């Protein structure tokens, strides 16, 4: 009995250790994901600002009859200003790696991570390792800065040398050794290979349609949840590396659910409660701006029926854009107005229309959005019929 008891105890302890390791790994992965999303959230405004500058310059150039602003490089006056605006816009977008690396590190170590984080972004840009290099460098910068600040302590008058000299020297030195000398060429090759593969995929008609269906369906599945963010993050990673088509496919899918339910509300207003009618009015604006969360109040009425409808609408809308070969002519913008930054803009608007109509018609067919009010009214009527007497 004793050996068996020892064996059982050993098994239980092994399971406990395995479970503990699994929990720690899961927690670590969640933390890394959160640090990555923090970095992206700081980098996106930079990208959007640069894209807007480029878009405005391009649109004015198109109105003047010259879509290629590089031809204005040696001009003067307004034409020169347009060329300079486009150039500075692309340079602003080029700050992406710097900001991403710095704020991934900042998310981990606070201000201590900024110097090595910016160094990580610089190295990512110099070596061509792009988004991948900026993220890995930012993680190395943040964790190394946190480790140095905990392990190296100097008291007395020299205490200020740790944050000002020792910590930056060690953490930036690690960036040079690890991210430049050891991993620079490898990450550059991985990044260029990945981008080339995705680029080939976007140039193949069948693969592009499949990619569109997957991204569009994921965006509309949980409207801002983890699946949505996975598709959105993938498209933005590629956007940051200069592959713009996936961002176009995602952008059109984002606007479909809010516009679809807004259209459903106006198509059959009697099918909606007063609360959802008001929400439908707001969904028009949210759809135009590209905020998919505007569809959440409607989807919550019957998720079992409406989530598949949302996925179908998003997939069909993005597939329409891919089938009719919309293509980027500049860094694409989100929202309905993002169609003006796309070649074959009519394909973008047609995709949005297709997805919107699928939801507008399907939602009214599948769900009574007045249901809860009818139930409440029946309960109130029933309570009016109940008479309680005390003799």
C-alpha positions as CSV (number, residue, x, y, z in Angstrom):
1,X,0.0,0.0,0.0
2,X,2.8,2.4,0.8
3,X,4.5,2.3,-2.6
4,X,1.0,2.8,-4.2
5,X,0.3,5.8,-1.9
6,X,3.7,7.3,-2.8
7,X,3.0,6.7,-6.5
8,X,-0.4,8.5,-6.2
9,X,1.1,11.3,-4.3
10,X,3.8,11.7,-7.0
11,X,1.2,11.7,-9.7
12,X,-0.8,14.4,-7.9
13,X,2.2,16.5,-7.3
14,X,3.3,16.2,-11.0
15,X,-0.2,17.2,-12.1
16,X,-0.1,20.2,-9.7
17,X,3.3,21.2,-11.1
18,X,2.1,20.8,-14.7
19,X,-1.0,22.8,-14.0
20,X,1.0,25.5,-12.3
21,X,3.4,25.7,-15.2
22,X,0.5,25.9,-17.6
23,X,-1.2,28.7,-15.6
24,X,2.1,30.7,-15.6
25,X,2.6,30.2,-19.3
26,X,-1.0,31.3,-20.0
27,X,-0.6,34.4,-17.8
28,X,2.7,35.2,-19.6
29,X,1.1,34.9,-23.0
30,X,-1.8,37.1,-21.9
31,X,0.6,39.7,-20.6
32,X,2.7,39.7,-23.8
33,X,-0.5,40.1,-25.8
34,X,-1.5,43.1,-23.7
35,X,1.9,44.7,-24.1
36,X,1.7,44.2,-27.9
37,X,-1.8,45.7,-28.0
38,X,-0.6,48.7,-25.9
39,X,2.2,49.3,-28.4
40,X,-0.2,49.0,-31.4
41,X,-2.6,51.4,-29.7
42,X,0.2,54.0,-29.5
43,X,1.4,53.4,-33.0
44,X,-2.0,53.5,-34.8
45,X,-2.6,57.3,-34.3
46,X,0.8,57.9,-35.9
47,X,-0.1,55.7,-38.9
48,X,-3.5,57.2,-39.2
49,X,-2.2,60.8,-39.0
50,X,0.4,60.0,-41.7
51,X,-2.2,58.3,-43.9
52,X,-4.5,61.2,-43.7
53,X,-1.7,63.6,-44.7
54,X,-0.9,61.4,-47.7
55,X,-4.6,60.9,-48.6
56,X,-5.4,64.6,-48.6
57,X,-2.3,65.4,-50.8
58,X,-3.2,62.5,-53.2
59,X,-6.9,63.6,-53.5
60,X,-5.9,67.2,-54.3
61,X,-3.4,65.8,-56.8
62,X,-6.1,63.7,-58.4
63,X,-8.4,66.8,-58.6
64,X,-5.5,68.6,-60.4
65,X,-5.2,65.7,-62.8
66,X,-2.0,64.1,-61.5
67,X,-2.3,61.1,-59.2
68,X,1.5,60.6,-59.1
69,X,2.7,63.4,-56.8
70,X,6.4,62.3,-57.4
71,X,6.2,64.2,-60.7
72,X,5.8,67.4,-58.6
73,X,9.2,67.0,-56.9
74,X,10.9,69.7,-58.9
75,X,7.8,72.0,-59.3
76,X,6.9,75.1,-57.3
77,X,3.9,76.5,-55.6
78,X,0.9,74.3,-54.7
79,X,2.3,71.3,-56.6
80,X,5.6,71.4,-54.6
81,X,3.5,71.6,-51.4
82,X,1.5,68.5,-52.4
83,X,4.7,66.6,-53.0
84,X,6.2,67.7,-49.7
85,X,2.9,66.8,-47.9
86,X,3.0,63.3,-49.4
87,X,6.6,62.9,-48.5
88,X,6.2,64.0,-44.9
89,X,3.1,61.8,-44.6
90,X,5.1,58.7,-45.6
91,X,7.9,59.7,-43.2
92,X,5.3,60.0,-40.4
93,X,4.1,56.5,-41.2
94,X,7.8,55.4,-41.1
95,X,7.9,56.4,-37.4
96,X,5.7,53.3,-36.7
97,X,8.5,50.9,-35.8
98,X,10.0,53.5,-33.4
99,X,6.7,54.1,-31.6
100,X,5.8,50.5,-31.6
101,X,9.1,49.3,-30.1
102,X,9.1,52.1,-27.5
103,X,5.6,51.6,-26.2
104,X,5.7,47.8,-26.1
105,X,8.7,48.4,-23.8
106,X,6.9,51.2,-22.0
107,X,3.9,48.9,-21.3
108,X,6.3,46.5,-19.5
109,X,8.8,48.8,-17.7
110,X,7.3,52.3,-17.8
111,X,9.6,55.2,-18.7
112,X,12.7,53.0,-18.1
113,X,11.8,51.1,-21.3
114,X,11.5,54.0,-23.6
115,X,15.2,54.5,-24.6
116,X,15.9,50.9,-25.5
117,X,12.4,50.6,-27.0
118,X,13.2,53.5,-29.4
119,X,16.5,51.8,-30.2
120,X,14.6,48.6,-31.0
121,X,12.4,50.5,-33.4
122,X,15.4,52.1,-35.1
123,X,17.1,48.8,-35.5
124,X,13.9,47.2,-36.9
125,X,13.8,50.0,-39.5
126,X,17.5,49.8,-40.3
127,X,17.7,46.0,-40.7
128,X,14.3,45.7,-42.4
129,X,12.9,43.4,-39.8
130,X,9.9,45.6,-39.6
131,X,6.9,44.9,-37.3
132,X,8.4,41.6,-36.1
133,X,11.7,43.2,-35.1
134,X,10.0,46.1,-33.4
135,X,7.8,43.9,-31.3
136,X,10.6,41.4,-30.3
137,X,13.0,44.3,-29.7
138,X,10.3,46.1,-27.6
139,X,9.7,43.0,-25.5
140,X,13.5,42.6,-24.9
141,X,13.8,46.3,-24.1
142,X,11.0,46.2,-21.6
143,X,11.9,43.0,-19.8
144,X,15.6,43.9,-19.7
145,X,14.9,47.4,-18.3
146,X,12.6,45.9,-15.7
147,X,15.3,43.3,-14.7
148,X,18.1,45.9,-14.5
149,X,16.1,48.2,-12.4
150,X,15.3,45.4,-9.9
151,X,18.8,43.7,-9.8
152,X,21.2,46.7,-9.9
153,X,20.9,49.0,-7.0
154,X,23.5,51.6,-5.9
155,X,23.0,53.7,-2.8
156,X,24.4,57.1,-1.9
157,X,25.4,59.9,-4.2
158,X,25.9,57.5,-7.2
159,X,22.3,56.2,-7.0
160,X,21.2,58.5,-9.9
161,X,23.8,56.7,-12.2
162,X,21.5,53.6,-12.5
163,X,18.6,55.2,-14.4
164,X,20.8,57.8,-16.2
165,X,23.8,55.7,-17.3
166,X,23.9,52.0,-16.3
167,X,20.3,51.1,-17.3
168,X,20.4,52.8,-20.7
169,X,23.9,51.4,-21.4
170,X,22.9,47.8,-20.6
171,X,19.5,47.8,-22.3
172,X,20.5,49.7,-25.4
173,X,23.7,47.6,-25.6
174,X,21.5,44.4,-25.5
175,X,19.5,45.8,-28.5
176,X,22.7,46.3,-30.5
177,X,24.0,42.8,-29.6
178,X,20.8,40.8,-29.9
179,X,18.5,42.6,-32.3
180,X,21.2,43.9,-34.6
181,X,24.2,41.6,-34.6
182,X,22.6,38.2,-33.7
183,X,19.0,38.4,-35.0
184,X,19.0,41.3,-37.4
185,X,19.6,39.3,-40.6
186,X,17.3,36.4,-39.5
187,X,14.4,38.6,-38.6
188,X,14.9,40.7,-41.8
189,X,14.7,37.5,-43.9
190,X,11.6,36.2,-41.9
191,X,9.9,39.6,-42.4
192,X,10.6,39.9,-46.1
193,X,9.6,36.2,-46.7
194,X,6.3,36.7,-44.8
195,X,5.5,39.9,-46.6
196,X,6.3,38.3,-50.0
197,X,4.0,35.3,-49.2
198,X,1.2,37.6,-48.2
199,X,1.8,39.8,-51.3
200,X,1.6,36.7,-53.5
201,X,-1.6,35.7,-51.8
202,X,-3.2,39.1,-52.4
203,X,-2.3,38.9,-56.0
204,X,-3.9,35.5,-56.5
205,X,-7.6,35.9,-57.2
206,X,-8.8,32.8,-55.4
207,X,-6.6,33.2,-52.4
208,X,-7.6,36.8,-52.1
209,X,-11.3,35.9,-52.0
210,X,-10.6,33.2,-49.3
211,X,-8.6,35.8,-47.3
212,X,-11.4,38.3,-47.6
213,X,-14.0,35.8,-46.4
214,X,-11.9,34.8,-43.4
215,X,-11.0,38.4,-42.3
216,X,-14.5,39.7,-43.0
217,X,-16.2,36.9,-41.0
218,X,-13.8,37.3,-38.1
219,X,-14.3,41.0,-37.9
220,X,-18.1,40.6,-37.7
221,X,-18.1,37.6,-35.4
222,X,-17.8,39.3,-32.0
223,X,-17.7,43.0,-32.8
224,X,-14.7,44.2,-31.0
225,X,-14.0,41.0,-29.1
226,X,-10.9,38.7,-29.3
227,X,-11.7,37.2,-32.7
228,X,-12.4,40.7,-34.2
229,X,-9.1,42.0,-32.7
230,X,-7.2,39.0,-34.1
231,X,-8.3,39.9,-37.6
232,X,-7.9,43.6,-37.1
233,X,-4.4,43.1,-35.6
234,X,-3.3,40.9,-38.5
235,X,-4.5,43.4,-41.0
236,X,-2.7,46.2,-39.2
237,X,0.5,44.2,-38.9
238,X,0.5,43.9,-42.7
239,X,-0.5,47.5,-43.0
240,X,2.5,48.5,-41.0
241,X,4.7,46.5,-43.3
242,X,3.3,48.2,-46.5
243,X,0.8,45.4,-47.5
244,X,-2.4,47.4,-47.6
245,X,-5.1,45.1,-49.2
246,X,-5.9,43.1,-46.0
247,X,-6.6,46.5,-44.3
248,X,-9.1,47.4,-47.0
249,X,-10.9,44.0,-46.6
250,X,-11.1,44.6,-42.8
251,X,-12.1,48.2,-43.1
252,X,-15.1,47.4,-45.3
253,X,-16.2,44.6,-42.9
254,X,-16.0,46.8,-39.9
255,X,-18.6,49.3,-41.3
256,X,-21.1,46.6,-42.3
257,X,-22.8,45.5,-39.0
258,X,-23.6,49.1,-37.7
259,X,-24.8,50.2,-41.2
260,X,-26.7,47.0,-41.6
261,X,-28.7,47.3,-38.4
262,X,-29.3,51.0,-39.1
263,X,-30.7,50.1,-42.5
264,X,-32.8,47.4,-40.9
265,X,-34.3,49.9,-38.5
266,X,-35.3,52.3,-41.3
267,X,-36.4,49.5,-43.6
268,X,-38.9,48.2,-41.1
269,X,-39.2,50.6,-38.2
270,X,-42.2,48.8,-36.7
271,X,-40.0,45.8,-35.9
272,X,-37.9,47.8,-33.5
273,X,-38.4,49.1,-30.0
274,X,-38.0,52.8,-29.3
275,X,-34.7,52.1,-27.6
276,X,-33.3,50.3,-30.6
277,X,-34.7,52.9,-33.0
278,X,-32.5,55.4,-31.2
279,X,-29.6,53.1,-31.3
280,X,-30.2,52.7,-35.0
281,X,-29.9,56.4,-35.5
282,X,-26.5,56.3,-33.8
283,X,-25.4,53.3,-35.8
284,X,-25.5,55.4,-38.9
285,X,-22.7,57.6,-37.6
286,X,-20.8,54.7,-36.1
287,X,-20.9,52.8,-39.4
288,X,-19.7,55.8,-41.4
289,X,-16.8,56.2,-38.9
290,X,-16.0,52.5,-38.8
291,X,-17.0,51.5,-35.3
292,X,-18.4,48.0,-35.4
293,X,-19.5,48.1,-31.7
294,X,-22.5,50.1,-32.9
295,X,-24.1,46.8,-33.8
296,X,-23.8,45.2,-30.4
297,X,-27.2,46.3,-28.9
298,X,-29.0,44.7,-31.9
299,X,-26.9,41.5,-31.9
300,X,-27.6,40.9,-28.2
301,X,-31.3,40.6,-28.9
302,X,-30.7,37.1,-30.4
303,X,-27.0,36.2,-30.7
304,X,-27.7,32.6,-31.9
305,X,-29.4,33.9,-35.0
306,X,-27.6,37.3,-35.6
307,X,-24.0,36.3,-35.1
308,X,-24.1,33.9,-38.1
309,X,-25.9,36.6,-40.0
310,X,-23.2,39.2,-39.1
311,X,-20.4,36.7,-40.1
312,X,-22.1,36.0,-43.4
313,X,-22.6,39.7,-44.2
314,X,-19.0,40.6,-43.3
315,X,-17.6,37.7,-45.4
316,X,-19.8,38.5,-48.4
317,X,-19.0,42.2,-48.2
318,X,-15.2,41.7,-48.1
319,X,-15.4,39.0,-50.8
320,X,-17.3,41.4,-53.0
321,X,-14.4,43.9,-52.6
322,X,-11.9,41.3,-53.4
323,X,-13.9,39.9,-56.4
324,X,-14.2,43.3,-58.0
325,X,-10.5,43.9,-57.4
326,X,-10.3,47.0,-55.2
327,X,-6.7,47.9,-54.7
328,X,-4.8,50.4,-52.6
329,X,-3.7,53.7,-54.2
330,X,-2.4,55.1,-50.9
331,X,-2.4,53.9,-47.2
332,X,-6.1,53.1,-46.8
333,X,-8.3,54.8,-44.2
334,X,-11.1,53.1,-42.3
335,X,-14.8,54.0,-42.3
336,X,-17.1,54.5,-45.2
337,X,-15.1,57.4,-46.5
338,X,-12.1,55.0,-46.7
339,X,-13.4,54.1,-50.1
340,X,-11.9,57.3,-51.5
341,X,-8.5,56.0,-50.7
342,X,-9.0,52.8,-52.7
343,X,-8.6,52.1,-56.4
344,X,-11.9,50.9,-57.9
345,X,-13.7,52.7,-55.1
346,X,-17.0,51.5,-56.4
347,X,-16.0,48.0,-55.4
348,X,-15.5,49.1,-51.8
349,X,-18.9,50.8,-51.7
350,X,-20.5,47.9,-53.4
351,X,-19.0,45.5,-50.8
352,X,-20.4,47.7,-48.0
353,X,-23.8,47.8,-49.7
354,X,-23.9,44.0,-50.1
355,X,-23.1,43.3,-46.5
356,X,-25.5,46.0,-45.3
357,X,-28.4,44.6,-47.3
358,X,-27.7,41.1,-46.0
359,X,-28.1,42.3,-42.4
360,X,-30.9,44.8,-43.2
361,X,-33.1,42.1,-44.8
362,X,-31.9,39.1,-42.8
363,X,-32.2,40.7,-39.3
364,X,-35.8,41.8,-39.9
365,X,-36.6,38.3,-41.2
366,X,-35.0,36.4,-38.3
367,X,-35.7,38.6,-35.2
368,X,-38.5,40.6,-33.7
369,X,-36.6,43.5,-32.1
370,X,-39.8,44.5,-30.2
371,X,-40.0,41.1,-28.5
372,X,-39.0,42.3,-25.0
373,X,-41.4,45.2,-25.0
374,X,-44.2,42.8,-26.1
375,X,-43.4,40.5,-23.2
376,X,-43.3,43.3,-20.7
377,X,-46.7,44.6,-22.0
378,X,-48.2,41.1,-21.7
379,X,-46.9,40.8,-18.1
380,X,-48.4,44.2,-17.3
381,X,-51.7,43.3,-18.8
382,X,-51.7,40.0,-16.9
383,X,-51.0,41.8,-13.7
384,X,-53.9,44.2,-14.3
385,X,-56.3,41.2,-14.6
386,X,-55.2,39.8,-11.2
387,X,-57.4,40.9,-8.4
388,X,-56.4,40.1,-4.8
389,X,-59.0,40.4,-2.1
390,X,-58.5,40.2,1.7
391,X,-61.7,39.4,3.5
